[in-house]
Amino acid sequence: MSDMEEGRVLPQSVQQSAAAYEVVREAFGPAVSDFDANEFMPFFEVLETEKWQDIALFMRDHPRLKFNYMACLSGVDYPAEEKLGIVCNLESLGVLGHRIAVKVKCARNGGSIPTASYVWHTANWHEREAFDMFGMQFTGHPDPRRILCPEDWEGFPLRKDYAVQESYHGIKVPY
Amino acid sequence: MGLLDASFSKHNVVVTSVDNVLNWARLSSLWPMGFGLACCAIEMMATNASNYDLERFGIFPRSSPRQSDLMIVAGTVTMKMAERVVRLYEQMPEPRYVLSMGSCSNCGGPYWEHGYHVLKGVDRVIPVDVYVPGCPPRPESLIGGLMKIQELIRMEQIGLSRTDALKKLAAKSVDPQQAIERERRAVRA
């Protein structure tokens, strides 16, 4: 089975992503995981969370990577692993044309991830949203406030174990 | 429309009660506050536009709560918006009316269970006179709701509380099924 998988021909876009990944792997070695050749969105994970900012900057500026565009940054809850994470969809828009997703994880309670908002300004509000919904901190973020929920909202709504608060400013919240 | 139930006499004189005249004047120029919260607002705008033309009822949106006497809560009321809705309501001069348009503002609608951020019915924060069901309600439904507000105003008298006027309105309600059957028979015939 594994032979077959190794033997399968990857679509060209995934091959490009794999080539881009190899550049990152060469520079950062064990700080990044193996490449996952997911056909919908090939990705790798940053295993040493504190290196995320360096990796991001490297990916943006390296002449063979040029990931100049952050298409999306989403938060994820992994209750089984006791972790929270983000998934960044990156693209080299109009330069090299390749794309890749990067996953970064941190501890579920009190965990933090270095901000990428100085690398891609798009990340600023996306990280605020991830914080708003999941509660991970982004160290070095220029404006670490909630973005959608009211500032005095309790809890983080998209966590798997979220339970809504009973009342907000004296108004009953549950149905 | 049966607004003034007296006929004109010889010298263009009409005899009616003060209540009747006041009510007729108020219900013939309902000014809703021009604000919408979600997709219902699109339908409300369509109702204001030329096809459905609310202005033929004297209804046209005002841009200030201080100039409006009707609040159409058109859309999803989030917890964040709820307090603003209350403030706007408080800024409206009395007598004021509230029409809750669509499932979201009636009871939370599709957000009733997992919508942590949605107020489960605008009547949790302000008193509602007329509920219009639908998701979103068609312009005809909204017009129906507005007609209901007009009927409510027609029920009012000096010295009669809003609660009693609403009771009076409920007592005068007709079963729509009968009217629908009557229409169908007329079409078949």
Boltz contact constraints between the chains, C-beta under 6 A:
constraints:
  - contact:
      token1: [A, 150]
      token2: [B, 80]
      max_distance: 6.0
  - contact:
      token1: [A, 157]
      token2: [B, 116]
      max_distance: 6.0
  - contact:
      token1: [A, 164]
      token2: [B, 116]
      max_distance: 6.0
  - contact:
      token1: [A, 168]
      token2: [B, 79]
      max_distance: 6.0
  - contact:
      token1: [A, 171]
      token2: [B, 82]
      max_distance: 6.0
  - contact:
      token1: [A, 175]
      token2: [B, 112]
      max_distance: 6.0
  - contact:
      token1: [A, 175]
      token2: [B, 120]
      max_distance: 6.0
